[in-house]
Amino acid sequence: MREDYDLAILGGGAAGLMLAARLDPSISAVLIEGNREPGAKIAVSGGGRCNLTNTEIRPERYRGDASFIRPVLKRYDRRWLLEWFRQRGVKTRLEKGAQYFCVDRSPAVIRALKEAASSIDSFYGTRITKVEKTSEGFRLISEGGKSLQARRLAVATGGLSFPKLGASAVGLETAESFGHRIIRPAPALVGLTLQPAQSFFKSLSGVATEVEIRVGDRRWRDRLLFAHRGISGPAVLNASLWWERGEISVDFLPGVDLGLFRNEKKHLSSLLPLPRRAAKAFLEHLEIADGPCHRLNVSQWKRLEGLHDYRFAPAGTFGYSKAEVTRGGVSTEEVDPQTMESRRVPGLYFVGEVLDVTGELGGYNFQWAFSSAAVCADAINASVVG
């Protein structure tokens, strides 16, 4: 392999692989990945079935600057992505109303990307510890002290979540070393831990129920899963993207009119549309004796109505080890959305999760990774090949 390239791609996840796949074959490029195989997060996503994208791809589903996100997703949208994979033999299926999963599971996605990128060099199992600016471009130095030179550098290192899959801060550190502002990273799409007042939730570990969660003016109706560390499930994971501190509101009885139960002679716990364990735990927490509904007094019904707007402040999150993504990252104010090139350092590009763009649960982050990489590839092809 050579030691001087037109382009070095730092990171072999979804964004790095798509960027490599879309490069003009005449461009000398190398992809450098710390893991021994690329696409580690692709492999585990969606329970190993990789939810590639979503029918609802739009800037409102992302935490980030909409004016930066919109042109990227408009240029390379869901239809483009599904067709790109279809042409390479990857079949998808619409499930859960809006999410596109890979019929042949995640390995088919990784295989398609690797085959499309087979014309470029790759160093797997190689961790870059330092990136330096040179008169010719960039020098990348590995753990073993070896180095290579590239006239352009694309940072596609992702975030800090899933450290067991090889996540590292090298991309953010590289950006910061070149003067880029970093929006404080934090775990996202992650479970929430509890204050002592909600410690009774832990006794319900393993129980799931449909809820509506509100954070500010945003809301999600989906499953909540009680866990031994706190609460998780799709509704909670989406809420975690937007929650930073303070209260959230959970409607544990979405769409339920409790007034219909007031004259019932059946026990309240048998009528509440909650798992039996959860119903009994909430009645105990609200100091309502389980019994015939018609015997409850006005005060008890009022406390029960509070389950429509149960407010509490989480203590924190489950952390990066359980987070599906990282919110925050390289400030998009300093990156051109038409090229993904740094406005500070010519020849330096950022794609995917390393940027301060984070989507909700359900394929939004893969779509962003692939779309931003495609935009970047166009710019590099035009710059090098003309």
Sequence and secondary structure as in RCSB ss.txt:
>XXXX:A:sequence
MREDYDLAILGGGAAGLMLAARLDPSISAVLIEGNREPGAKIAVSGGGRCNLTNTEIRPERYRGDASFIRPVLKR
YDRRWLLEWFRQRGVKTRLEKGAQYFCVDRSPAVIRALKEAASSIDSFYGTRITKVEKTSEGFRLISEGGKSLQA
RRLAVATGGLSFPKLGASAVGLETAESFGHRIIRPAPALVGLTLQPAQSFFKSLSGVATEVEIRVGDRRWRDRLL
FAHRGISGPAVLNASLWWERGEISVDFLPGVDLGLFRNEKKHLSSLLPLPRRAAKAFLEHLEIADGPCHRLNVSQ
WKRLEGLHDYRFAPAGTFGYSKAEVTRGGVSTEEVDPQTMESRRVPGLYFVGEVLDVTGELGGYNFQWAFSSAAV
CADAINASVVG
>XXXX:A:secstr
  SEEEEEEE  SHHHHHHHHTS TTS EEEEESSSSS HHHHHGGGGT EEEETT SGGGEES HHHHHHHHHH
S HHHHHHHHHTTT  EEEETTTEEEETT HHHHHHHHHHHTTTSEEEES  EEEEEEETTEEEEEETTS EEEE
EEEEE    SS GGGT  SHHHHHHHHTT  EEEEEEES  EE  GGGGGGGGGTT EEEEEEEETTEEEEEEEE
E SSEEESHHHHHHHHH  SS EEEESSTT  GGGGTT  SBHHHHSSS HHHHHHHHHHTT   SBGGG  HHH
HHHHHGGGGEEE   EE  TTT SEEEEEE GGGB TTT BBSSSTTEEE GGGBS EE TTTHHHHHHHHHHHH
HHHHHHHHHT 
